[in-house]
Amino acid sequence: MSSIIDATAKSAALGDKQGLKEILDFLVTEEALGVTFVTAAIENGPGTPSEAFLPVLKNAVTQEFHHVEALKEAGGEQLTTRYWFPDAAFDGGNVGVFSTLEIVETVEISLYLLGVSAYARAGEEFGARLCAEAMGTEAVHRALVRFAQGQLGRDVGVPNDVGFENFDWPSLRAVRDELEGLGIGYGVETDQPGRWYEYPGDPIARGVGTPVSHTVPA
C-alpha cells in the first residue's frame, strides 16, 4: 500500500542503519496521528460505551500532543497533517476503539525503541531520554486501553502483561506495514470505508484535552 511515508521508509535502512532523521519524522507523524485519532474518539464518545473512559482519553490526547511538540523541537518534521481512518477503527465508540488503540500504542513502543537506539548510536543522551520518557507514557496508554477492553467485556487478559516492552517491529518498514494494515492512510485514502481527519493541534485549546504534569522531557 503506497502512502506519503513510503519515501521515508525506503530511505531509512533497516535495523541499526536506520537514520535518526527518518525515525524522528515518522515519530512526529505517528504521534500527530494519535492526537487526531483520540480527539475524534473523544468527540464521538458521549452516549457510547467509551464515554466512561473519556477522562483517561482526555489526558492521553494531551500527552500525545506534548510528544508531538517535543519531537518537533528535537528536529522531527510532520510528514502529513491529514489522515484516513476507517470507520471500523472507532467501532462506534464500542470496545473496538480501544482494540485499535492497543495496536497503535504497542507498535509505537517499538517505534520509540528505534528512536532510543538511533540516539544511542549518535551519542545523544537527551534524545535517547526523550524517546524513553515518551515510550513510558505509551506503555501506560497500552495498559489503560487493555483495561478498558476488559471492562467492556473483551477478554484480553490482565492489562500489565509484559516483563519488558516489545520490540516486535524493529524497522520503520515493519512499523508502517503494521499500522497501514489497520486501514490507516497517511495522506492517502485507503480501500477501507472511512473519512479524512485533519490534525487538530492543541487538544486543551480545542476543549478535548485536560492538563497533565511533566509536559517537557527532562
Secondary structure, DSSP 8 states (H G I E B T S, - for coil): ---TTHHHHHHS-SGGG--HHHHHHHHHHHHHHHHHHHHHHHHT-TTSGGGGGHHHHHHHHHHHHHHHHHHHHTT---S-SEEEEEHHHHGGGSTHHHHHHHHHHHHHHHHHHHHHHHHHHHT-HHHHHHHHHHHHHHHHHHHHHHHHHHHTT-----S---SS------SHHHHHHHHHTTT-EESS--SSSEEEEE----HHHHTS----S--S--
